[in-house]
Amino acid sequence: MSQLSNDIQQNLDLFIEQSKKENLVWGLKNEDGWLACDSSEFEECEVMPFWSNRADAEYHNVEEWADFEVTEIPLDIFVEDWLITLSEDGVLIGTNWNAELEGKEVEPEALAKLYL
């Protein structure tokens, strides 16, 4: 059962807390690469969703995203490599999207600062 709520700030806080504790984040990946979607908040911007636990990522691994695999990323690589690269590419991070695909979309630099 998901621990995510309709409170997207609370879900962001959980993302930071839980990923620090587990030293992992979870995303969806297929043979073409990692899942990225159009931002619902910003025009002409992509967002890559990540979750702080496997079960919440698996919840989204259905329908049009069924061909993806739930894949873990070690937190140190995510923060020290991914966030830098995604920032350079202008891609936002979607954190702990809930069942309605709602979640905070944050700039990679802003997310990195939350880990300090």
C-alpha positions as protocol buffer text, in pm:
chain_id: "A"
residue {
  index: 1
  type: MET
  ca { x: 0 y: 0 z: 0 }
}
residue {
  index: 2
  type: SER
  ca { x: 125 y: 344 z: -89 }
}
residue {
  index: 3
  type: GLN
  ca { x: 230 y: 586 z: 180 }
}
residue {
  index: 4
  type: LEU
  ca { x: 181 y: 879 z: -60 }
}
residue {
  index: 5
  type: SER
  ca { x: -98 y: 1129 z: -9 }
}
residue {
  index: 6
  type: ASN
  ca { x: -257 y: 1417 z: -199 }
}
residue {
  index: 7
  type: ASP
  ca { x: -24 y: 1655 z: -12 }
}
residue {
  index: 8
  type: ILE
  ca { x: 258 y: 1697 z: -265 }
}
residue {
  index: 9
  type: GLN
  ca { x: 482 y: 1886 z: -21 }
}
residue {
  index: 10
  type: GLN
  ca { x: 448 y: 1603 z: 230 }
}
residue {
  index: 11
  type: ASN
  ca { x: 534 y: 1355 z: -48 }
}
residue {
  index: 12
  type: LEU
  ca { x: 846 y: 1560 z: -134 }
}
residue {
  index: 13
  type: ASP
  ca { x: 952 y: 1560 z: 231 }
}
residue {
  index: 14
  type: LEU
  ca { x: 900 y: 1182 z: 240 }
}
residue {
  index: 15
  type: PHE
  ca { x: 1106 y: 1148 z: -80 }
}
residue {
  index: 16
  type: ILE
  ca { x: 1403 y: 1319 z: 85 }
}
residue {
  index: 17
  type: GLU
  ca { x: 1365 y: 1142 z: 419 }
}
residue {
  index: 18
  type: GLN
  ca { x: 1313 y: 793 z: 281 }
}
residue {
  index: 19
  type: SER
  ca { x: 1575 y: 812 z: 5 }
}
residue {
  index: 20
  type: LYS
  ca { x: 1834 y: 930 z: 260 }
}
residue {
  index: 21
  type: LYS
  ca { x: 1744 y: 641 z: 488 }
}
residue {
  index: 22
  type: GLU
  ca { x: 1749 y: 376 z: 213 }
}
residue {
  index: 23
  type: ASN
  ca { x: 2025 y: 539 z: 1 }
}
residue {
  index: 24
  type: LEU
  ca { x: 1818 y: 467 z: -311 }
}
residue {
  index: 25
  type: VAL
  ca { x: 1572 y: 630 z: -546 }
}
residue {
  index: 26
  type: TRP
  ca { x: 1354 y: 440 z: -792 }
}
residue {
  index: 27
  type: GLY
  ca { x: 1264 y: 518 z: -1150 }
}
residue {
  index: 28
  type: LEU
  ca { x: 1116 y: 352 z: -1457 }
}
residue {
  index: 29
  type: LYS
  ca { x: 1346 y: 246 z: -1739 }
}
residue {
  index: 30
  type: ASN
  ca { x: 1301 y: 57 z: -2066 }
}
residue {
  index: 31
  type: GLU
  ca { x: 1523 y: -27 z: -2363 }
}
residue {
  index: 32
  type: ASP
  ca { x: 1491 y: 333 z: -2487 }
}
residue {
  index: 33
  type: GLY
  ca { x: 1594 y: 490 z: -2157 }
}
residue {
  index: 34
  type: TRP
  ca { x: 1439 y: 641 z: -1848 }
}
residue {
  index: 35
  type: LEU
  ca { x: 1079 y: 757 z: -1831 }
}
residue {
  index: 36
  type: ALA
  ca { x: 1036 y: 1128 z: -1901 }
}
residue {
  index: 37
  type: CYS
  ca { x: 707 y: 1313 z: -1951 }
}
residue {
  index: 38
  type: ASP
  ca { x: 591 y: 1659 z: -2040 }
}
residue {
  index: 39
  type: SER
  ca { x: 568 y: 1878 z: -1733 }
}
residue {
  index: 40
  type: SER
  ca { x: 218 y: 1954 z: -1612 }
}
residue {
  index: 41
  type: GLU
  ca { x: 342 y: 2277 z: -1452 }
}
residue {
  index: 42
  type: PHE
  ca { x: 584 y: 2425 z: -1705 }
}
residue {
  index: 43
  type: GLU
  ca { x: 545 y: 2455 z: -2081 }
}
residue {
  index: 44
  type: GLU
  ca { x: 799 y: 2286 z: -2306 }
}
residue {
  index: 45
  type: CYS
  ca { x: 977 y: 2121 z: -2015 }
}
residue {
  index: 46
  type: GLU
  ca { x: 1034 y: 1754 z: -1943 }
}
residue {
  index: 47
  type: VAL
  ca { x: 1010 y: 1592 z: -1604 }
}
residue {
  index: 48
  type: MET
  ca { x: 1153 y: 1259 z: -1493 }
}
residue {
  index: 49
  type: PRO
  ca { x: 957 y: 1094 z: -1211 }
}
residue {
  index: 50
  type: PHE
  ca { x: 1136 y: 920 z: -925 }
}
residue {
  index: 51
  type: TRP
  ca { x: 1007 y: 756 z: -609 }
}
residue {
  index: 52
  type: SER
  ca { x: 1159 y: 694 z: -270 }
}
residue {
  index: 53
  type: ASN
  ca { x: 1048 y: 332 z: -251 }
}
residue {
  index: 54
  type: ARG
  ca { x: 1006 y: 44 z: -489 }
}
residue {
  index: 55
  type: ALA
  ca { x: 637 y: -18 z: -418 }
}
residue {
  index: 56
  type: ASP
  ca { x: 533 y: 332 z: -522 }
}
residue {
  index: 57
  type: ALA
  ca { x: 737 y: 306 z: -842 }
}
residue {
  index: 58
  type: GLU
  ca { x: 581 y: -34 z: -914 }
}
residue {
  index: 59
  type: TYR
  ca { x: 233 y: 115 z: -871 }
}
residue {
  index: 60
  type: HIS
  ca { x: 301 y: 329 z: -1180 }
}
residue {
  index: 61
  type: ASN
  ca { x: 452 y: 46 z: -1385 }
}
residue {
  index: 62
  type: VAL
  ca { x: 119 y: -23 z: -1562 }
}
residue {
  index: 63
  type: GLU
  ca { x: -78 y: 68 z: -1874 }
}
residue {
  index: 64
  type: GLU
  ca { x: 127 y: 297 z: -2101 }
}
residue {
  index: 65
  type: TRP
  ca { x: 427 y: 253 z: -1869 }
}
residue {
  index: 66
  type: ALA
  ca { x: 400 y: -127 z: -1845 }
}
residue {
  index: 67
  type: ASP
  ca { x: 698 y: -180 z: -2077 }
}
residue {
  index: 68
  type: PHE
  ca { x: 926 y: -8 z: -1826 }
}
residue {
  index: 69
  type: GLU
  ca { x: 1114 y: -180 z: -1546 }
}
residue {
  index: 70
  type: VAL
  ca { x: 1132 y: -46 z: -1192 }
}
residue {
  index: 71
  type: THR
  ca { x: 1500 y: 33 z: -1146 }
}
residue {
  index: 72
  type: GLU
  ca { x: 1696 y: 155 z: -846 }
}
residue {
  index: 73
  type: ILE
  ca { x: 1961 y: 426 z: -850 }
}
residue {
  index: 74
  type: PRO
  ca { x: 2203 y: 461 z: -558 }
}
residue {
  index: 75
  type: LEU
  ca { x: 2141 y: 796 z: -389 }
}
residue {
  index: 76
  type: ASP
  ca { x: 2502 y: 917 z: -415 }
}
residue {
  index: 77
  type: ILE
  ca { x: 2502 y: 861 z: -793 }
}
residue {
  index: 78
  type: PHE
  ca { x: 2158 y: 1024 z: -823 }
}
residue {
  index: 79
  type: VAL
  ca { x: 2268 y: 1338 z: -634 }
}
residue {
  index: 80
  type: GLU
  ca { x: 2628 y: 1368 z: -758 }
}
residue {
  index: 81
  type: ASP
  ca { x: 2575 y: 1265 z: -1122 }
}
residue {
  index: 82
  type: TRP
  ca { x: 2212 y: 1254 z: -1230 }
}
residue {
  index: 83
  type: LEU
  ca { x: 2102 y: 1585 z: -1081 }
}
residue {
  index: 84
  type: ILE
  ca { x: 2394 y: 1767 z: -1244 }
}
residue {
  index: 85
  type: THR
  ca { x: 2328 y: 1611 z: -1585 }
}
residue {
  index: 86
  type: LEU
  ca { x: 1952 y: 1667 z: -1567 }
}
residue {
  index: 87
  type: SER
  ca { x: 2010 y: 2028 z: -1466 }
}
residue {
  index: 88
  type: GLU
  ca { x: 2233 y: 2079 z: -1770 }
}
residue {
  index: 89
  type: ASP
  ca { x: 1962 y: 1922 z: -1987 }
}
residue {
  index: 90
  type: GLY
  ca { x: 1687 y: 2139 z: -1837 }
}
residue {
  index: 91
  type: VAL
  ca { x: 1489 y: 1842 z: -1707 }
}
residue {
  index: 92
  type: LEU
  ca { x: 1282 y: 1868 z: -1389 }
}
residue {
  index: 93
  type: ILE
  ca { x: 1255 y: 1598 z: -1123 }
}
residue {
  index: 94
  type: GLY
  ca { x: 911 y: 1464 z: -1034 }
}
residue {
  index: 95
  type: THR
  ca { x: 916 y: 1343 z: -674 }
}
residue {
  index: 96
  type: ASN
  ca { x: 694 y: 1069 z: -535 }
}
residue {
  index: 97
  type: TRP
  ca { x: 406 y: 1106 z: -780 }
}
residue {
  index: 98
  type: ASN
  ca { x: 90 y: 977 z: -618 }
}
residue {
  index: 99
  type: ALA
  ca { x: -188 y: 768 z: -772 }
}
residue {
  index: 100
  type: GLU
  ca { x: -321 y: 1074 z: -959 }
}
residue {
  index: 101
  type: LEU
  ca { x: 28 y: 1139 z: -1106 }
}
residue {
  index: 102
  type: GLU
  ca { x: 56 y: 1449 z: -890 }
}
residue {
  index: 103
  type: GLY
  ca { x: 385 y: 1540 z: -733 }
}
residue {
  index: 104
  type: LYS
  ca { x: 623 y: 1824 z: -685 }
}
residue {
  index: 105
  type: GLU
  ca { x: 824 y: 1907 z: -997 }
}
residue {
  index: 106
  type: VAL
  ca { x: 1153 y: 2057 z: -883 }
}
residue {
  index: 107
  type: GLU
  ca { x: 1468 y: 2179 z: -1049 }
}
residue {
  index: 108
  type: PRO
  ca { x: 1758 y: 1940 z: -994 }
}
residue {
  index: 109
  type: GLU
  ca { x: 1968 y: 2204 z: -812 }
}
residue {
  index: 110
  type: ALA
  ca { x: 1684 y: 2273 z: -569 }
}
residue {
  index: 111
  type: LEU
  ca { x: 1646 y: 1903 z: -501 }
}
residue {
  index: 112
  type: ALA
  ca { x: 2021 y: 1863 z: -445 }
}
residue {
  index: 113
  type: LYS
  ca { x: 2011 y: 2139 z: -182 }
}
residue {
  index: 114
  type: LEU
  ca { x: 1748 y: 1944 z: 12 }
}
residue {
  index: 115
  type: TYR
  ca { x: 2005 y: 1667 z: 63 }
}
residue {
  index: 116
  type: LEU
  ca { x: 2256 y: 1901 z: 232 }
}
